[in-house]
Amino acid sequence: MAERLNRFLGDSPLRTLLKLLVISFIVGVVMSAINWYPVDIYFWLRDMVVHLWETGFAALGRFGSYLVLGATIVIPIFLLLRLVNYRR
């Protein structure tokens, strides 16, 4: 069991814990120096989803307006062509 744990962790549990503590400390110092916190990731993701949501619906609105604009020309021409071909 201990051998499987060592293989999973890549080293002994104590050495792995020590490595993780040192790396966590270094990353924490760097993140603090650039004034960046984990909650910023949450807000960034939330803002990205909101932005995509809003622009997605704006795109659907533009799609709908383009559809109606094109239909004002295409539908009458289609009906006119169908009527002309129907008489033949």
PyMOL Python script that loads the backbone (N, CA, C, O; Angstrom):
from pymol import cmd

cmd.read_pdbstr("""\
ATOM      1  N   MET A   1       0.827  -1.194   0.000  1.00  0.00           N
ATOM      2  CA  MET A   1       0.000   0.000   0.000  1.00  0.00           C
ATOM      3  C   MET A   1       0.869   1.255   0.000  1.00  0.00           C
ATOM      4  O   MET A   1       0.580   2.203  -0.730  1.00  0.00           O
ATOM      5  N   ALA A   2       1.926   1.274   0.806  1.00  0.00           N
ATOM      6  CA  ALA A   2       2.807   2.441   0.876  1.00  0.00           C
ATOM      7  C   ALA A   2       3.535   2.643  -0.451  1.00  0.00           C
ATOM      8  O   ALA A   2       3.784   3.776  -0.863  1.00  0.00           O
ATOM      9  N   GLU A   3       3.874   1.535  -1.115  1.00  0.00           N
ATOM     10  CA  GLU A   3       4.562   1.641  -2.404  1.00  0.00           C
ATOM     11  C   GLU A   3       3.652   2.258  -3.452  1.00  0.00           C
ATOM     12  O   GLU A   3       4.102   3.057  -4.274  1.00  0.00           O
ATOM     13  N   ARG A   4       2.371   1.893  -3.430  1.00  0.00           N
ATOM     14  CA  ARG A   4       1.408   2.466  -4.370  1.00  0.00           C
ATOM     15  C   ARG A   4       1.211   3.949  -4.094  1.00  0.00           C
ATOM     16  O   ARG A   4       1.082   4.741  -5.028  1.00  0.00           O
ATOM     17  N   LEU A   5       1.187   4.335  -2.814  1.00  0.00           N
ATOM     18  CA  LEU A   5       1.052   5.742  -2.460  1.00  0.00           C
ATOM     19  C   LEU A   5       2.279   6.524  -2.921  1.00  0.00           C
ATOM     20  O   LEU A   5       2.150   7.611  -3.484  1.00  0.00           O
ATOM     21  N   ASN A   6       3.461   5.976  -2.685  1.00  0.00           N
ATOM     22  CA  ASN A   6       4.688   6.636  -3.133  1.00  0.00           C
ATOM     23  C   ASN A   6       4.711   6.785  -4.656  1.00  0.00           C
ATOM     24  O   ASN A   6       5.130   7.818  -5.178  1.00  0.00           O
ATOM     25  N   ARG A   7       4.260   5.750  -5.361  1.00  0.00           N
ATOM     26  CA  ARG A   7       4.232   5.816  -6.817  1.00  0.00           C
ATOM     27  C   ARG A   7       3.220   6.868  -7.281  1.00  0.00           C
ATOM     28  O   ARG A   7       3.478   7.595  -8.240  1.00  0.00           O
ATOM     29  N   PHE A   8       2.081   6.950  -6.610  1.00  0.00           N
ATOM     30  CA  PHE A   8       1.069   7.939  -6.964  1.00  0.00           C
ATOM     31  C   PHE A   8       1.576   9.351  -6.717  1.00  0.00           C
ATOM     32  O   PHE A   8       1.402  10.227  -7.564  1.00  0.00           O
ATOM     33  N   LEU A   9       2.201   9.584  -5.569  1.00  0.00           N
ATOM     34  CA  LEU A   9       2.692  10.921  -5.225  1.00  0.00           C
ATOM     35  C   LEU A   9       3.998  11.277  -5.931  1.00  0.00           C
ATOM     36  O   LEU A   9       4.321  12.457  -6.066  1.00  0.00           O
ATOM     37  N   GLY A  10       4.739  10.292  -6.377  1.00  0.00           N
ATOM     38  CA  GLY A  10       6.003  10.542  -7.036  1.00  0.00           C
ATOM     39  C   GLY A  10       7.173  10.571  -6.077  1.00  0.00           C
ATOM     40  O   GLY A  10       8.321  10.669  -6.510  1.00  0.00           O
ATOM     41  N   ASP A  11       6.908  10.488  -4.789  1.00  0.00           N
ATOM     42  CA  ASP A  11       7.933  10.498  -3.750  1.00  0.00           C
ATOM     43  C   ASP A  11       7.242  10.098  -2.452  1.00  0.00           C
ATOM     44  O   ASP A  11       6.058   9.758  -2.449  1.00  0.00           O
ATOM     45  N   SER A  12       7.973  10.139  -1.373  1.00  0.00           N
ATOM     46  CA  SER A  12       7.347   9.808  -0.089  1.00  0.00           C
ATOM     47  C   SER A  12       6.356  10.915   0.285  1.00  0.00           C
ATOM     48  O   SER A  12       6.515  12.056  -0.147  1.00  0.00           O
ATOM     49  N   PRO A  13       5.344  10.588   1.076  1.00  0.00           N
ATOM     50  CA  PRO A  13       4.346  11.596   1.432  1.00  0.00           C
ATOM     51  C   PRO A  13       4.947  12.822   2.120  1.00  0.00           C
ATOM     52  O   PRO A  13       4.521  13.945   1.851  1.00  0.00           O
ATOM     53  N   LEU A  14       5.932  12.625   3.005  1.00  0.00           N
ATOM     54  CA  LEU A  14       6.527  13.759   3.717  1.00  0.00           C
ATOM     55  C   LEU A  14       7.286  14.669   2.756  1.00  0.00           C
ATOM     56  O   LEU A  14       7.153  15.891   2.822  1.00  0.00           O
ATOM     57  N   ARG A  15       8.081  14.080   1.865  1.00  0.00           N
ATOM     58  CA  ARG A  15       8.822  14.892   0.896  1.00  0.00           C
ATOM     59  C   ARG A  15       7.879  15.603  -0.068  1.00  0.00           C
ATOM     60  O   ARG A  15       8.116  16.754  -0.434  1.00  0.00           O
ATOM     61  N   THR A  16       6.815  14.927  -0.480  1.00  0.00           N
ATOM     62  CA  THR A  16       5.833  15.551  -1.365  1.00  0.00           C
ATOM     63  C   THR A  16       5.155  16.717  -0.659  1.00  0.00           C
ATOM     64  O   THR A  16       4.956  17.773  -1.259  1.00  0.00           O
ATOM     65  N   LEU A  17       4.798  16.536   0.610  1.00  0.00           N
ATOM     66  CA  LEU A  17       4.186  17.616   1.386  1.00  0.00           C
ATOM     67  C   LEU A  17       5.133  18.801   1.507  1.00  0.00           C
ATOM     68  O   LEU A  17       4.711  19.948   1.359  1.00  0.00           O
ATOM     69  N   LEU A  18       6.396  18.540   1.772  1.00  0.00           N
ATOM     70  CA  LEU A  18       7.388  19.603   1.892  1.00  0.00           C
ATOM     71  C   LEU A  18       7.537  20.352   0.568  1.00  0.00           C
ATOM     72  O   LEU A  18       7.600  21.581   0.564  1.00  0.00           O
ATOM     73  N   LYS A  19       7.594  19.635  -0.550  1.00  0.00           N
ATOM     74  CA  LYS A  19       7.687  20.274  -1.863  1.00  0.00           C
ATOM     75  C   LYS A  19       6.465  21.148  -2.138  1.00  0.00           C
ATOM     76  O   LYS A  19       6.582  22.272  -2.627  1.00  0.00           O
ATOM     77  N   LEU A  20       5.293  20.608  -1.815  1.00  0.00           N
ATOM     78  CA  LEU A  20       4.066  21.375  -2.046  1.00  0.00           C
ATOM     79  C   LEU A  20       4.022  22.628  -1.189  1.00  0.00           C
ATOM     80  O   LEU A  20       3.555  23.670  -1.649  1.00  0.00           O
ATOM     81  N   LEU A  21       4.496  22.549   0.043  1.00  0.00           N
ATOM     82  CA  LEU A  21       4.534  23.725   0.915  1.00  0.00           C
ATOM     83  C   LEU A  21       5.465  24.794   0.365  1.00  0.00           C
ATOM     84  O   LEU A  21       5.118  25.975   0.349  1.00  0.00           O
ATOM     85  N   VAL A  22       6.648  24.386  -0.085  1.00  0.00           N
ATOM     86  CA  VAL A  22       7.607  25.351  -0.620  1.00  0.00           C
ATOM     87  C   VAL A  22       7.060  26.006  -1.893  1.00  0.00           C
ATOM     88  O   VAL A  22       7.127  27.226  -2.042  1.00  0.00           O
ATOM     89  N   ILE A  23       6.526  25.204  -2.798  1.00  0.00           N
ATOM     90  CA  ILE A  23       5.983  25.752  -4.042  1.00  0.00           C
ATOM     91  C   ILE A  23       4.787  26.652  -3.754  1.00  0.00           C
ATOM     92  O   ILE A  23       4.642  27.704  -4.377  1.00  0.00           O
ATOM     93  N   SER A  24       3.927  26.251  -2.816  1.00  0.00           N
ATOM     94  CA  SER A  24       2.772  27.070  -2.456  1.00  0.00           C
ATOM     95  C   SER A  24       3.210  28.407  -1.887  1.00  0.00           C
ATOM     96  O   SER A  24       2.611  29.438  -2.191  1.00  0.00           O
ATOM     97  N   PHE A  25       4.252  28.400  -1.063  1.00  0.00           N
ATOM     98  CA  PHE A  25       4.761  29.651  -0.493  1.00  0.00           C
ATOM     99  C   PHE A  25       5.289  30.570  -1.589  1.00  0.00           C
ATOM    100  O   PHE A  25       4.999  31.766  -1.594  1.00  0.00           O
ATOM    101  N   ILE A  26       6.062  30.012  -2.513  1.00  0.00           N
ATOM    102  CA  ILE A  26       6.632  30.829  -3.592  1.00  0.00           C
ATOM    103  C   ILE A  26       5.532  31.407  -4.481  1.00  0.00           C
ATOM    104  O   ILE A  26       5.560  32.588  -4.829  1.00  0.00           O
ATOM    105  N   VAL A  27       4.574  30.573  -4.840  1.00  0.00           N
ATOM    106  CA  VAL A  27       3.463  31.044  -5.673  1.00  0.00           C
ATOM    107  C   VAL A  27       2.650  32.096  -4.925  1.00  0.00           C
ATOM    108  O   VAL A  27       2.204  33.073  -5.525  1.00  0.00           O
ATOM    109  N   GLY A  28       2.454  31.906  -3.623  1.00  0.00           N
ATOM    110  CA  GLY A  28       1.727  32.883  -2.817  1.00  0.00           C
ATOM    111  C   GLY A  28       2.435  34.225  -2.767  1.00  0.00           C
ATOM    112  O   GLY A  28       1.789  35.270  -2.838  1.00  0.00           O
ATOM    113  N   VAL A  29       3.757  34.208  -2.644  1.00  0.00           N
ATOM    114  CA  VAL A  29       4.522  35.461  -2.627  1.00  0.00           C
ATOM    115  C   VAL A  29       4.399  36.174  -3.973  1.00  0.00           C
ATOM    116  O   VAL A  29       4.193  37.387  -4.018  1.00  0.00           O
ATOM    117  N   VAL A  30       4.522  35.431  -5.058  1.00  0.00           N
ATOM    118  CA  VAL A  30       4.419  36.028  -6.395  1.00  0.00           C
ATOM    119  C   VAL A  30       3.024  36.598  -6.618  1.00  0.00           C
ATOM    120  O   VAL A  30       2.882  37.720  -7.105  1.00  0.00           O
ATOM    121  N   MET A  31       1.989  35.829  -6.264  1.00  0.00           N
ATOM    122  CA  MET A  31       0.617  36.307  -6.445  1.00  0.00           C
ATOM    123  C   MET A  31       0.340  37.540  -5.601  1.00  0.00           C
ATOM    124  O   MET A  31      -0.347  38.457  -6.049  1.00  0.00           O
ATOM    125  N   SER A  32       0.867  37.570  -4.390  1.00  0.00           N
ATOM    126  CA  SER A  32       0.683  38.735  -3.533  1.00  0.00           C
ATOM    127  C   SER A  32       1.419  39.941  -4.098  1.00  0.00           C
ATOM    128  O   SER A  32       0.926  41.066  -4.011  1.00  0.00           O
ATOM    129  N   ALA A  33       2.597  39.714  -4.676  1.00  0.00           N
ATOM    130  CA  ALA A  33       3.381  40.817  -5.239  1.00  0.00           C
ATOM    131  C   ALA A  33       2.672  41.467  -6.424  1.00  0.00           C
ATOM    132  O   ALA A  33       2.768  42.678  -6.619  1.00  0.00           O
ATOM    133  N   ILE A  34       1.967  40.670  -7.208  1.00  0.00           N
ATOM    134  CA  ILE A  34       1.249  41.241  -8.352  1.00  0.00           C
ATOM    135  C   ILE A  34      -0.213  41.529  -8.018  1.00  0.00           C
ATOM    136  O   ILE A  34      -1.016  41.845  -8.896  1.00  0.00           O
ATOM    137  N   ASN A  35      -0.543  41.413  -6.723  1.00  0.00           N
ATOM    138  CA  ASN A  35      -1.882  41.748  -6.226  1.00  0.00           C
ATOM    139  C   ASN A  35      -2.966  40.959  -6.963  1.00  0.00           C
ATOM    140  O   ASN A  35      -3.941  41.526  -7.454  1.00  0.00           O
ATOM    141  N   TRP A  36      -2.777  39.655  -7.028  1.00  0.00           N
ATOM    142  CA  TRP A  36      -3.704  38.770  -7.713  1.00  0.00           C
ATOM    143  C   TRP A  36      -4.111  37.666  -6.760  1.00  0.00           C
ATOM    144  O   TRP A  36      -3.255  36.986  -6.194  1.00  0.00           O
ATOM    145  N   TYR A  37      -5.407  37.480  -6.578  1.00  0.00           N
ATOM    146  CA  TYR A  37      -5.916  36.538  -5.595  1.00  0.00           C
ATOM    147  C   TYR A  37      -6.845  35.529  -6.259  1.00  0.00           C
ATOM    148  O   TYR A  37      -7.406  35.814  -7.317  1.00  0.00           O
ATOM    149  N   PRO A  38      -7.016  34.350  -5.652  1.00  0.00           N
ATOM    150  CA  PRO A  38      -7.875  33.320  -6.258  1.00  0.00           C
ATOM    151  C   PRO A  38      -9.297  33.794  -6.526  1.00  0.00           C
ATOM    152  O   PRO A  38      -9.928  33.332  -7.477  1.00  0.00           O
ATOM    153  N   VAL A  39      -9.813  34.705  -5.710  1.00  0.00           N
ATOM    154  CA  VAL A  39     -11.171  35.193  -5.946  1.00  0.00           C
ATOM    155  C   VAL A  39     -11.233  35.967  -7.259  1.00  0.00           C
ATOM    156  O   VAL A  39     -12.300  36.077  -7.863  1.00  0.00           O
ATOM    157  N   ASP A  40     -10.091  36.508  -7.710  1.00  0.00           N
ATOM    158  CA  ASP A  40     -10.049  37.191  -8.998  1.00  0.00           C
ATOM    159  C   ASP A  40     -10.347  36.218 -10.134  1.00  0.00           C
ATOM    160  O   ASP A  40     -10.958  36.602 -11.131  1.00  0.00           O
ATOM    161  N   ILE A  41      -9.926  34.979  -9.995  1.00  0.00           N
ATOM    162  CA  ILE A  41     -10.229  33.957 -11.006  1.00  0.00           C
ATOM    163  C   ILE A  41     -11.736  33.754 -11.086  1.00  0.00           C
ATOM    164  O   ILE A  41     -12.307  33.672 -12.173  1.00  0.00           O
ATOM    165  N   TYR A  42     -12.370  33.675  -9.927  1.00  0.00           N
ATOM    166  CA  TYR A  42     -13.828  33.511  -9.897  1.00  0.00           C
ATOM    167  C   TYR A  42     -14.515  34.682 -10.593  1.00  0.00           C
ATOM    168  O   TYR A  42     -15.395  34.485 -11.430  1.00  0.00           O
ATOM    169  N   PHE A  43     -14.106  35.911 -10.238  1.00  0.00           N
ATOM    170  CA  PHE A  43     -14.737  37.081 -10.851  1.00  0.00           C
ATOM    171  C   PHE A  43     -14.447  37.152 -12.346  1.00  0.00           C
ATOM    172  O   PHE A  43     -15.311  37.561 -13.122  1.00  0.00           O
ATOM    173  N   TRP A  44     -13.234  36.755 -12.763  1.00  0.00           N
ATOM    174  CA  TRP A  44     -12.893  36.764 -14.176  1.00  0.00           C
ATOM    175  C   TRP A  44     -13.775  35.767 -14.932  1.00  0.00           C
ATOM    176  O   TRP A  44     -14.300  36.086 -15.999  1.00  0.00           O
ATOM    177  N   LEU A  45     -13.935  34.562 -14.381  1.00  0.00           N
ATOM    178  CA  LEU A  45     -14.777  33.560 -15.022  1.00  0.00           C
ATOM    179  C   LEU A  45     -16.236  34.003 -15.074  1.00  0.00           C
ATOM    180  O   LEU A  45     -16.918  33.825 -16.083  1.00  0.00           O
ATOM    181  N   ARG A  46     -16.702  34.587 -13.963  1.00  0.00           N
ATOM    182  CA  ARG A  46     -18.084  35.052 -13.924  1.00  0.00           C
ATOM    183  C   ARG A  46     -18.317  36.159 -14.943  1.00  0.00           C
ATOM    184  O   ARG A  46     -19.316  36.143 -15.662  1.00  0.00           O
ATOM    185  N   ASP A  47     -17.391  37.127 -15.008  1.00  0.00           N
ATOM    186  CA  ASP A  47     -17.532  38.217 -15.976  1.00  0.00           C
ATOM    187  C   ASP A  47     -17.468  37.705 -17.408  1.00  0.00           C
ATOM    188  O   ASP A  47     -18.166  38.218 -18.282  1.00  0.00           O
ATOM    189  N   MET A  48     -16.635  36.695 -17.654  1.00  0.00           N
ATOM    190  CA  MET A  48     -16.529  36.132 -18.985  1.00  0.00           C
ATOM    191  C   MET A  48     -17.844  35.458 -19.386  1.00  0.00           C
ATOM    192  O   MET A  48     -18.304  35.611 -20.518  1.00  0.00           O
ATOM    193  N   VAL A  49     -18.443  34.716 -18.460  1.00  0.00           N
ATOM    194  CA  VAL A  49     -19.716  34.050 -18.755  1.00  0.00           C
ATOM    195  C   VAL A  49     -20.814  35.077 -18.991  1.00  0.00           C
ATOM    196  O   VAL A  49     -21.618  34.928 -19.911  1.00  0.00           O
ATOM    197  N   VAL A  50     -20.853  36.118 -18.166  1.00  0.00           N
ATOM    198  CA  VAL A  50     -21.867  37.172 -18.340  1.00  0.00           C
ATOM    199  C   VAL A  50     -21.674  37.865 -19.684  1.00  0.00           C
ATOM    200  O   VAL A  50     -22.643  38.127 -20.396  1.00  0.00           O
ATOM    201  N   HIS A  51     -20.425  38.161 -20.029  1.00  0.00           N
ATOM    202  CA  HIS A  51     -20.143  38.823 -21.309  1.00  0.00           C
ATOM    203  C   HIS A  51     -20.572  37.938 -22.479  1.00  0.00           C
ATOM    204  O   HIS A  51     -21.199  38.417 -23.424  1.00  0.00           O
ATOM    205  N   LEU A  52     -20.236  36.649 -22.416  1.00  0.00           N
ATOM    206  CA  LEU A  52     -20.650  35.738 -23.478  1.00  0.00           C
ATOM    207  C   LEU A  52     -22.171  35.627 -23.554  1.00  0.00           C
ATOM    208  O   LEU A  52     -22.746  35.558 -24.640  1.00  0.00           O
ATOM    209  N   TRP A  53     -22.810  35.613 -22.394  1.00  0.00           N
ATOM    210  CA  TRP A  53     -24.276  35.530 -22.339  1.00  0.00           C
ATOM    211  C   TRP A  53     -24.889  36.753 -23.021  1.00  0.00           C
ATOM    212  O   TRP A  53     -25.794  36.634 -23.847  1.00  0.00           O
ATOM    213  N   GLU A  54     -24.375  37.940 -22.654  1.00  0.00           N
ATOM    214  CA  GLU A  54     -24.941  39.171 -23.209  1.00  0.00           C
ATOM    215  C   GLU A  54     -24.644  39.301 -24.696  1.00  0.00           C
ATOM    216  O   GLU A  54     -25.529  39.659 -25.474  1.00  0.00           O
ATOM    217  N   THR A  55     -23.416  39.015 -25.099  1.00  0.00           N
ATOM    218  CA  THR A  55     -23.101  39.139 -26.523  1.00  0.00           C
ATOM    219  C   THR A  55     -23.781  38.039 -27.323  1.00  0.00           C
ATOM    220  O   THR A  55     -24.087  38.228 -28.501  1.00  0.00           O
ATOM    221  N   GLY A  56     -24.018  36.899 -26.701  1.00  0.00           N
ATOM    222  CA  GLY A  56     -24.733  35.832 -27.393  1.00  0.00           C
ATOM    223  C   GLY A  56     -26.144  36.240 -27.740  1.00  0.00           C
ATOM    224  O   GLY A  56     -26.609  36.009 -28.856  1.00  0.00           O
ATOM    225  N   PHE A  57     -26.836  36.855 -26.773  1.00  0.00           N
ATOM    226  CA  PHE A  57     -28.188  37.310 -27.054  1.00  0.00           C
ATOM    227  C   PHE A  57     -28.193  38.496 -27.999  1.00  0.00           C
ATOM    228  O   PHE A  57     -29.116  38.653 -28.797  1.00  0.00           O
ATOM    229  N   ALA A  58     -27.164  39.334 -27.914  1.00  0.00           N
ATOM    230  CA  ALA A  58     -27.060  40.438 -28.861  1.00  0.00           C
ATOM    231  C   ALA A  58     -26.854  39.887 -30.268  1.00  0.00           C
ATOM    232  O   ALA A  58     -27.406  40.417 -31.232  1.00  0.00           O
ATOM    233  N   ALA A  59     -26.065  38.832 -30.385  1.00  0.00           N
ATOM    234  CA  ALA A  59     -25.844  38.208 -31.690  1.00  0.00           C
ATOM    235  C   ALA A  59     -27.142  37.607 -32.209  1.00  0.00           C
ATOM    236  O   ALA A  59     -27.438  37.699 -33.400  1.00  0.00           O
ATOM    237  N   LEU A  60     -27.921  36.987 -31.315  1.00  0.00           N
ATOM    238  CA  LEU A  60     -29.216  36.439 -31.742  1.00  0.00           C
ATOM    239  C   LEU A  60     -30.147  37.549 -32.202  1.00  0.00           C
ATOM    240  O   LEU A  60     -30.899  37.380 -33.162  1.00  0.00           O
ATOM    241  N   GLY A  61     -30.095  38.694 -31.509  1.00  0.00           N
ATOM    242  CA  GLY A  61     -30.913  39.835 -31.918  1.00  0.00           C
ATOM    243  C   GLY A  61     -30.508  40.339 -33.292  1.00  0.00           C
ATOM    244  O   GLY A  61     -31.362  40.636 -34.127  1.00  0.00           O
ATOM    245  N   ARG A  62     -29.202  40.436 -33.527  1.00  0.00           N
ATOM    246  CA  ARG A  62     -28.723  40.854 -34.849  1.00  0.00           C
ATOM    247  C   ARG A  62     -29.112  39.830 -35.905  1.00  0.00           C
ATOM    248  O   ARG A  62     -29.511  40.197 -37.011  1.00  0.00           O
ATOM    249  N   PHE A  63     -29.000  38.556 -35.572  1.00  0.00           N
ATOM    250  CA  PHE A  63     -29.390  37.495 -36.500  1.00  0.00           C
ATOM    251  C   PHE A  63     -30.861  37.639 -36.879  1.00  0.00           C
ATOM    252  O   PHE A  63     -31.223  37.537 -38.052  1.00  0.00           O
ATOM    253  N   GLY A  64     -31.705  37.876 -35.877  1.00  0.00           N
ATOM    254  CA  GLY A  64     -33.134  38.033 -36.131  1.00  0.00           C
ATOM    255  C   GLY A  64     -33.431  39.248 -36.988  1.00  0.00           C
ATOM    256  O   GLY A  64     -34.274  39.184 -37.883  1.00  0.00           O
ATOM    257  N   SER A  65     -32.750  40.350 -36.727  1.00  0.00           N
ATOM    258  CA  SER A  65     -32.997  41.551 -37.530  1.00  0.00           C
ATOM    259  C   SER A  65     -32.513  41.351 -38.964  1.00  0.00           C
ATOM    260  O   SER A  65     -33.166  41.803 -39.905  1.00  0.00           O
ATOM    261  N   TYR A  66     -31.373  40.675 -39.142  1.00  0.00           N
ATOM    262  CA  TYR A  66     -30.903  40.375 -40.490  1.00  0.00           C
ATOM    263  C   TYR A  66     -31.877  39.451 -41.201  1.00  0.00           C
ATOM    264  O   TYR A  66     -32.129  39.610 -42.395  1.00  0.00           O
ATOM    265  N   LEU A  67     -32.424  38.486 -40.471  1.00  0.00           N
ATOM    266  CA  LEU A  67     -33.375  37.543 -41.046  1.00  0.00           C
ATOM    267  C   LEU A  67     -34.628  38.271 -41.535  1.00  0.00           C
ATOM    268  O   LEU A  67     -35.092  38.028 -42.650  1.00  0.00           O
ATOM    269  N   VAL A  68     -35.167  39.147 -40.718  1.00  0.00           N
ATOM    270  CA  VAL A  68     -36.380  39.884 -41.098  1.00  0.00           C
ATOM    271  C   VAL A  68     -36.082  40.832 -42.257  1.00  0.00           C
ATOM    272  O   VAL A  68     -36.884  40.963 -43.182  1.00  0.00           O
ATOM    273  N   LEU A  69     -34.930  41.490 -42.200  1.00  0.00           N
ATOM    274  CA  LEU A  69     -34.557  42.409 -43.271  1.00  0.00           C
ATOM    275  C   LEU A  69     -34.447  41.671 -44.606  1.00  0.00           C
ATOM    276  O   LEU A  69     -34.963  42.136 -45.623  1.00  0.00           O
ATOM    277  N   GLY A  70     -33.784  40.535 -44.599  1.00  0.00           N
ATOM    278  CA  GLY A  70     -33.654  39.756 -45.830  1.00  0.00           C
ATOM    279  C   GLY A  70     -34.980  39.183 -46.288  1.00  0.00           C
ATOM    280  O   GLY A  70     -35.255  39.108 -47.486  1.00  0.00           O
ATOM    281  N   ALA A  71     -35.805  38.776 -45.325  1.00  0.00           N
ATOM    282  CA  ALA A  71     -37.094  38.182 -45.669  1.00  0.00           C
ATOM    283  C   ALA A  71     -38.017  39.190 -46.348  1.00  0.00           C
ATOM    284  O   ALA A  71     -38.872  38.795 -47.140  1.00  0.00           O
ATOM    285  N   THR A  72     -37.867  40.479 -46.058  1.00  0.00           N
ATOM    286  CA  THR A  72     -38.718  41.485 -46.704  1.00  0.00           C
ATOM    287  C   THR A  72     -38.461  41.558 -48.202  1.00  0.00           C
ATOM    288  O   THR A  72     -39.320  42.010 -48.960  1.00  0.00           O
ATOM    289  N   ILE A  73     -37.288  41.118 -48.631  1.00  0.00           N
ATOM    290  CA  ILE A  73     -36.979  41.088 -50.058  1.00  0.00           C
ATOM    291  C   ILE A  73     -37.190  39.691 -50.634  1.00  0.00           C
ATOM    292  O   ILE A  73     -37.781  39.545 -51.704  1.00  0.00           O
ATOM    293  N   VAL A  74     -36.719  38.678 -49.943  1.00  0.00           N
ATOM    294  CA  VAL A  74     -36.713  37.313 -50.473  1.00  0.00           C
ATOM    295  C   VAL A  74     -38.111  36.738 -50.593  1.00  0.00           C
ATOM    296  O   VAL A  74     -38.423  36.120 -51.612  1.00  0.00           O
ATOM    297  N   ILE A  75     -38.959  36.914 -49.603  1.00  0.00           N
ATOM    298  CA  ILE A  75     -40.296  36.308 -49.610  1.00  0.00           C
ATOM    299  C   ILE A  75     -41.159  36.866 -50.750  1.00  0.00           C
ATOM    300  O   ILE A  75     -41.776  36.081 -51.470  1.00  0.00           O
ATOM    301  N   PRO A  76     -41.224  38.174 -50.938  1.00  0.00           N
ATOM    302  CA  PRO A  76     -42.027  38.657 -52.078  1.00  0.00           C
ATOM    303  C   PRO A  76     -41.482  38.185 -53.430  1.00  0.00           C
ATOM    304  O   PRO A  76     -42.259  37.845 -54.322  1.00  0.00           O
ATOM    305  N   ILE A  77     -40.156  38.162 -53.589  1.00  0.00           N
ATOM    306  CA  ILE A  77     -39.585  37.670 -54.847  1.00  0.00           C
ATOM    307  C   ILE A  77     -39.919  36.191 -55.032  1.00  0.00           C
ATOM    308  O   ILE A  77     -40.265  35.771 -56.136  1.00  0.00           O
ATOM    309  N   PHE A  78     -39.820  35.405 -53.976  1.00  0.00           N
ATOM    310  CA  PHE A  78     -40.159  33.981 -54.037  1.00  0.00           C
ATOM    311  C   PHE A  78     -41.618  33.801 -54.440  1.00  0.00           C
ATOM    312  O   PHE A  78     -41.928  33.001 -55.322  1.00  0.00           O
ATOM    313  N   LEU A  79     -42.519  34.551 -53.791  1.00  0.00           N
ATOM    314  CA  LEU A  79     -43.939  34.427 -54.121  1.00  0.00           C
ATOM    315  C   LEU A  79     -44.214  34.865 -55.551  1.00  0.00           C
ATOM    316  O   LEU A  79     -45.012  34.240 -56.251  1.00  0.00           O
ATOM    317  N   LEU A  80     -43.558  35.936 -55.990  1.00  0.00           N
ATOM    318  CA  LEU A  80     -43.733  36.410 -57.360  1.00  0.00           C
ATOM    319  C   LEU A  80     -43.258  35.364 -58.362  1.00  0.00           C
ATOM    320  O   LEU A  80     -43.937  35.102 -59.355  1.00  0.00           O
ATOM    321  N   LEU A  81     -42.096  34.764 -58.107  1.00  0.00           N
ATOM    322  CA  LEU A  81     -41.586  33.719 -58.999  1.00  0.00           C
ATOM    323  C   LEU A  81     -42.489  32.491 -58.996  1.00  0.00           C
ATOM    324  O   LEU A  81     -42.687  31.871 -60.041  1.00  0.00           O
ATOM    325  N   ARG A  82     -43.032  32.136 -57.854  1.00  0.00           N
ATOM    326  CA  ARG A  82     -43.945  30.986 -57.796  1.00  0.00           C
ATOM    327  C   ARG A  82     -45.221  31.267 -58.592  1.00  0.00           C
ATOM    328  O   ARG A  82     -45.737  30.390 -59.285  1.00  0.00           O
ATOM    329  N   LEU A  83     -45.727  32.513 -58.482  1.00  0.00           N
ATOM    330  CA  LEU A  83     -46.936  32.869 -59.233  1.00  0.00           C
ATOM    331  C   LEU A  83     -46.663  32.872 -60.728  1.00  0.00           C
ATOM    332  O   LEU A  83     -47.492  32.401 -61.507  1.00  0.00           O
ATOM    333  N   VAL A  84     -45.522  33.392 -61.136  1.00  0.00           N
ATOM    334  CA  VAL A  84     -45.180  33.429 -62.556  1.00  0.00           C
ATOM    335  C   VAL A  84     -45.019  32.004 -63.079  1.00  0.00           C
ATOM    336  O   VAL A  84     -45.518  31.700 -64.163  1.00  0.00           O
ATOM    337  N   ASN A  85     -44.353  31.139 -62.362  1.00  0.00           N
ATOM    338  CA  ASN A  85     -44.162  29.755 -62.801  1.00  0.00           C
ATOM    339  C   ASN A  85     -45.459  28.945 -62.699  1.00  0.00           C
ATOM    340  O   ASN A  85     -45.612  27.954 -63.413  1.00  0.00           O
ATOM    341  N   TYR A  86     -46.367  29.330 -61.860  1.00  0.00           N
ATOM    342  CA  TYR A  86     -47.637  28.599 -61.705  1.00  0.00           C
ATOM    343  C   TYR A  86     -48.520  28.752 -62.938  1.00  0.00           C
ATOM    344  O   TYR A  86     -49.249  27.832 -63.309  1.00  0.00           O
ATOM    345  N   ARG A  87     -48.447  29.917 -63.566  1.00  0.00           N
ATOM    346  CA  ARG A  87     -49.275  30.189 -64.743  1.00  0.00           C
ATOM    347  C   ARG A  87     -48.812  29.402 -65.952  1.00  0.00           C
ATOM    348  O   ARG A  87     -49.602  29.197 -66.873  1.00  0.00           O
ATOM    349  N   ARG A  88     -47.591  28.961 -65.991  1.00  0.00           N
ATOM    350  CA  ARG A  88     -47.057  28.237 -67.157  1.00  0.00           C
ATOM    351  C   ARG A  88     -47.531  26.841 -67.178  1.00  0.00           C
ATOM    352  O   ARG A  88     -47.183  26.084 -68.085  1.00  0.00           O
TER     353      ARG A  88
END
""", "prot")
cmd.dss("prot")
cmd.show_as("cartoon", "prot")
cmd.util.cbc("prot")
cmd.orient("prot")
